[in-house]
Amino acid sequence: MASAGGGRYFCTAGRGLEPFLEREVRARLGATEVDCISGKVFFSTAAGPAELRKLKAGERLFLLLKKHPALAVARNKGKMLHDIKSLFVEEPTYWRDVISIWRDLHGCEGKKDDVFQENPSPLKRKSEETDTATKRQKTEQVRETVSEEHQTEAGERRVVPDDCQTASETSLEASSKSSGEKAIANEQLNFSFRVSCRCSGAVAKVLTSQEIGRAVGVTLMKQCGWRADLRDPDVEIFLHLNDVHSVVGIPLFRLPLANREYIKTAGLRSTIAWAMASLAEISAGAFVLDPMCGLGTILLEAAKEWPEACYWGADISDSQLEGADVNIRTAGLVDKIELLKASVKDIPFGKKFKITKDIEVLPDILQEMERLLCVGGTIVLLLSHDLHKRVDDITKCAEHDSPPAISDGTSETTTAKALHADGNSSSVVNGVQESFLSSRQTCFGSLVLDGVYEVSLGKTDAFIYKYKKISTAGNQ
């Protein structure tokens, strides 16, 4: 929960983006005790919420409460549930300290969209519910209108325990009778929570997320006197169990970090776009071009992070350019990004076009990018599985799925976005593949492959390629 270096946190990341997030927390937050594993990055930092909110490569950020080795798997469900519930059985002061730290992190007033608001006076919140009958009615409404099990974007299940009201009333009565605990019980009367549970691997073969969430929820109600609320809780308790570890945390922000307030219409995943922009080594005065900009996501991420460069976006689609224009205006970057209608080798961008044609012209497109790029500049590509195979044939490299890419250089750079292949959707990559091929291996005479990153786009996979131009075209 805390260390000598400040608060202890973990941030989730899309597969393949862990190295980007690890580098970012070190550079942006001065993080220490950084531990990077598949899907998560653990770290310690003294940075406040404002700085934490600026992380670009992560999905959701959590205050780390507990991290233990994977639970021993047993056929007996009761034994496993007992072991899981034991993770939450603590002295009363533990959870009070947790909530106190969590509230301190939410000292920012007026940011209801970004953080769970602290409750300066828990009894003031929903004061109309102080009447027992009203609270009972409210609980029944939640049961009737909300299913016991809710699936979130990340595959979590949020659960309201079946005996929500009974357990809450019993625990409150018991705590009010215990010595010195009456004030605490009164304070926590209206403090609400929900449990979000994710389990995978061997644990998931024995217990469902719903069963685990219900057991944890009842435990917390009995121990802390909190009230379960699936829709609008004061706090969310996150539990992730897999074959590697058992992790408990509290989300710092309501919305995922990947949800950018400055993007009106989402295109390429913002975290992927930021990762590509970060590889482009954009410097002040650089010229950055995205020749297939779509809705402009990469340009938006780049211009927000590196505002001292000049950005251009091109696309053959009027609708894409219109969407990009709206996004640029929403982000307040009209003076930073220019748009124009243009085609790369007269090949429109989009899934509806056949991959065979894209593959045939890919070498020509890369050669044109090489021609436009100045020495010292960078090309960053996001390629589909089929285009990756084509690039592999051409440059002895490897690659995977979908669109965009960026590039920048010393004074003039090019951002390349590979054409999207067909609609073939493959399974998500298991783990991170970051392979830096021989730094001197050339591809198109003057281009040197500087890195290949295997990433996940959700339902499909992709490879991010980075090339550097080391000499004028045709010379090595």
N, C-alpha and C positions, 0 to 999 in steps of 0.2 A: 504493500500500500504506500510505503514511503521509504526513502533511503537517504543516504548522506547527500546524494546529488539532487534531492528534491522529491517530487511525486513520482510514483512508479505507474507506468501506463502500458497499454498494448493497443496496437492499431491493426485492423484487418486490411488485407490487400488482395487484389486479384492475383491469381497465379501468374507468376512471371514478373510481377511488379515489386516483389519483396526487395530486390537489390536497390531499386530506385527509392523506395521508401526508407530503407536503411540509410542510404547516403543522405537523404533529405533530412531525417531527424538529427543526424550528426551535424550537418551543415547549418540548418535553419534553427535548431533548438539547442545546439551544443549538448546533445544527449550523451549519456554515459550508460554503461552496463547494457549495451545494445545486444539483443539476442534475436537473430533472424531465423525463422522457421517457415515451413510451408504455410502460406495463408496469413501469417501474423508476424509482427515485429514488436518485441518487448523493449522498453527503454525507460531510463530515468532522466528527468529534467526538472529544472526549477522554473521553466517557462510558464507563463500564465495562460489563461483561456484564449486571449486574443492571439497569442503567438501559436498556440496549439491549433487554433481554427484555420491557420494558414497552410497547413499540410495539404499537399496537392496529390500525392501518389497513393494516399490511403483511402479506405472506404469508411469505416467507423472507428471512432476513438473511444477507449474505455479507461476508466480508473481501475487499475489492477488491484483486486482484493486478495485473491489467492491463486497460486499456481502450484500444482502438485503433479507427480507422475501419474500415469494412467491408472485407473482403478482396476483392481483384480476382478476379472470376470468370473462370475459363478452362475450356475444354472438356477440357483435359488433366487427368485426375484426379490423376496423379502430381505435377504442378506445384502444384495446389491443396493436396494433402496436405503437400507440402514446406513451403508457406507457413504452413499451420496448425501443423505441428510446430515451425516456427521460433519460434512464440510461446512455446514451453516450453524452448527451448535457452538455458540460462544458465550462468554460472559456478557451481561447486559451492556457493559461499558464498551465492548467491541463495536457493536452496531451503532451505538450513539456516536462513537468517534468516527466511524465510517461516514455517517450522515453529516457530521460536523465538517469533515474534510470536503465532502462532496458539495456542501453548501458554500464553503469558502471559495471553492473553484467557480461557483456561480454568482460571484459578487457583482457581475455585470447586470445592471438593471435595464429593463426595456428591451430585452432581446428574446422575446417569447418564441420567435421562430427558430432560434438557434440553440437555446439551452433549456433544460428543464429548470423552471423557476424555483428558487428556494422558497420555502414557506416561513416568512419571518414569524408568523403567528399561526401555527397549524389549526388552532381552534377557530380562527377567523375564516379559513378557507371553507367554502360551502357551509356557512353557518346555519343555513336553513335545514341542514341534515343532522343537527344536534339532537333533534327529536328521534327517539328510538324507532318509532313506527315509520317515520320518513326514511330512515336508513334501511330498514327492512324492505320497504317498498323499492327503494333504489337498487338494492342487491338483487331482488327478484327481477327487476327490469333488465338488469345486466344479464342475468341467466337466460331470460326469454329472448332477448334481442341479439345476444352475442354467442356464437358457438364456443364450446369449451376449448377448441383448438384453432389457432390462427397461424397461418403460414406466412412468414415474412419473406422479403426479397432474398435474404441470405440463407434461407432454409431453416430459420428458427421457428419454434412453436411457442406461442404465448398462451399461458394457461391460467384460468381462474379455478381454484380448487372447488370441488363439489360442496364441501362442508364449510365454505367461505364464511358464512354468517355465524354459524354455530361455533366454529373454532375461534373466531374473532371475539365473540362475546365471552366465551369461556376463558380465553387467555386474558382478556381485559379484566374480568372479574377476579381471576386469580392474582394478577399482578397488582390490582388495586388493594388486595388484602395483604399482600406481602409487605414486609417492613421496608419503609423508605421508598417504595416504588409507586405510590399513588400518583404523585405529580407526574412521573414519567408516563404512566398509563394515560392520564388525562391529556398530556401533550401529544401522545401518539394516536389518540382516538381517531383523528381524521387524516392521519398520514397514510397515504395509499401507495400500493406497489403492484407490479406485475412481474412475472418470471418469463424470460425468453430462454428457451432451451434448444441447444443443438447437440445432437449426438450422432456419432458415426463409428464405423468399425465394429469391433466385437461387442461393445456396449449396446449398439443399436439392434443387434440380433437378439438381445434378451429383453430390453426395455424400450418403450417408445418415448419420444420426447414429451408426450402428453402425460404419461405416468410419472416421469421424473419431475416435470414442472409442477404437477399437482402435489407431489410429496414435499418438494422444496417449499412450495407456497404455504402449505399447512404448517410446516416447521417454523417458518418465519412469522406467521400469524400468532402461533402459540408462544413463540419466544419473545417477539417484539411488540405484539399487540397491533400490528399494522393491519390495514384494510385492503383487501384485494380489489383492484380496479383495472380492468383490461383496456378500457378506452382512453382514459386520461389520468394516468397515475402520476404521483409526485416523483417516483423513482422507479427505474427498471433494473432488475437484477438479471444479469446475463450469465448463463452457464453453458460451457462447451466441454463436452466429453468426447474423447477419441482414443485411439490406440497409443498416442504419444503423451498426452497430458490431460489434466482436469483444470479448467480455468474458470474463475469467477470474477466478474467485473461489473461496473456500472457505466453505461454510456454517458459521455460528457455532453453530447449534443443531440437534440431531437432528430435533426436531419443528418444523413450521412455526409461526410466531408466531400464525397464525389458529387453531391448536388450543389452545383454552382448557382448562386443567386443571379449572376450576371449573364447566364445563358437562358434565353427565352425558349428556344426549341433545341432539344438535344439531338446531336448527330452521333459522331464517334464518341465512345465513352471518354469522359473528361480526364480520367486518370491515365488512359492510354495516350491521349493527345498531349498531356503534360509531360509524360515520360519521353515522348518523341521530341518535344520541344527542348527538353533538358539535354538531350543527346546532341542537339544541333549546335551547342556551344555559341549561342547568340551573344554578341557583344554590342556595345554602344556604337551606333553608326552603321551597323550591318544592314544589308538588304536581304530580306527573307521573302521567298516566293513559295506559295502553295499552288501549284499548277492545276490541281483538282481539288479545290477547297471545300466543295459541298456546302454545308451550313457554317463553315468557318471555325469549327471547334478548335483546331490546332492553332490557328492564328489568334484566336481569343486567348487561349492558354498562354501562348508565347508573349503576346502584347501586354497581358496583365502582369506577367512575371518580369519581362525585360522590355520596358516601355521606351528605351532609348534607341531602338532599332526602327527601320522602315519596313512595313509589311504590305505585301501585295497578295491578293487571292484571285485565282482565275477558275472559271468553270464554264462548261458548254450549256448547262441547264439553267433556264430562266428561273424556275421555281427554287432551285438550290441557291441561286444568287439572291433571290428575294428573301429567302429565309436567313441567309448569311447577313444580309443588310439589316434585318430586324434584330438579329443577335448582336451585331456590332453597335447598333444604336442603343440597345438595352444595356450593353456593357459600358457605354460612354466612350467608345473607342473610334468614333467617326474620324477623328483627326489623326489616328494612328494606322488605320487599315484602309487600303484602297482595293476596290473590286473591279474586275473587268470580265467581259464575256469572251472566252477564248477556249480553243480545244487543243489538247495535246495530241498531235498527229491525227487530228480530226476524229479521235475516238472519244465518244461521250462516256461519262462515268456513270456506272449504275449496275445493279444486279441483272437488269433485264437484257443486257448485252452478252452475247455468247463469249465464253472464255477463249475459244480457239482463236478468235480474232485478236483478243488481248495478248495472248501468248505470242502470236506471230509478230506483233509490233513492239513488244517489250524491249528488245534490244535497241530498236531505233529510238524509243522514248528515253532509255538510259543514256544513249549516246548524245541525245539532244540536251539532256540535263547536264551531262559532262561538259558539253560545249559552253553552256551558259554559266557554269560555275567558275568562279575565280580560283586561282591557286591558293590553297589553305582553307577553302570553303568545305562545307559538309552537305552530304545528301543523306536524308533519313527516309527509309521506305517501310511501309507496312504492307506485306504481301500475303496473298492467299496461299493455300497448300499447292495449288497447281502452278501459280506464278513462282512460288518458291522452287519448285522442281525445274522450272525453266531457267531461273537465275542460277540454280545449281549446275545446270548443264553449261551455262555461259561462263560462270565465274568460280566454279568449284565450291560453292557455298550451299546453305540450306535455308528454306523459308516456308512460311505458312499463310494463313487467310487474308483477308479483306483490304480495305482502302488506305487512306491518307499517309502522309509523311511530310516531314519538314526538313529544311536545311538552311544553314546559314554559313557565312564565311567571314573572312577578314574585313572586306569592304563590300563585297557582293556575294550573296549566297542564294542557293536554290532550295526550295522545299519540294520534295517529290512525294506524290501520293500514288501508289500503285493501283491500277484498276482492279475493281472487285471482280472476283471470279464468279462461278455459278452459285446456285443456292445450296450447294452441298454442305451440310452441317455435320461436323465431326464432333467427337466427344471432347470435353475439356481436358486440357493438358494436365497430367499429374506431375506437379512439381515445377521447378524452375530450371530452365536450360540457358545458361549464360556462357556462351563460348566465344572467346576472342581468338579468332584464327590468326595465323601468322601475320604480324603487323606489316610485313613487306609484301604480302601476296597481292598482286595487282589484278584488276578486273577488266577495265577498259583502257589500258595503257596508262592513264594518269590517275585512275581511281584506286584507292587502297581500302580493302575491307577493314574496318576498325572495330566491329562488334556485331554479334548476332544475339538477339534475345527472343526466346520463345515465350509467348504470352497468351492469355486467354481472353477472348472477346465475349465470353458467356457461353453461348451455344456453339461457337466455332473457335478455332485456334488460329494463331497468326505468328509471324516472325517479324521482328523489327530489325532492319539492317541499317548499319551506319557506314558510310563511305567518306573518305577524305580525298581531296584532290591534291596531289603532291607535286604536279608539274603541269605544264601546258599540254593540251590534248595531243595524244600521239607520241608524247615523249615520256620516257621513264627515267 
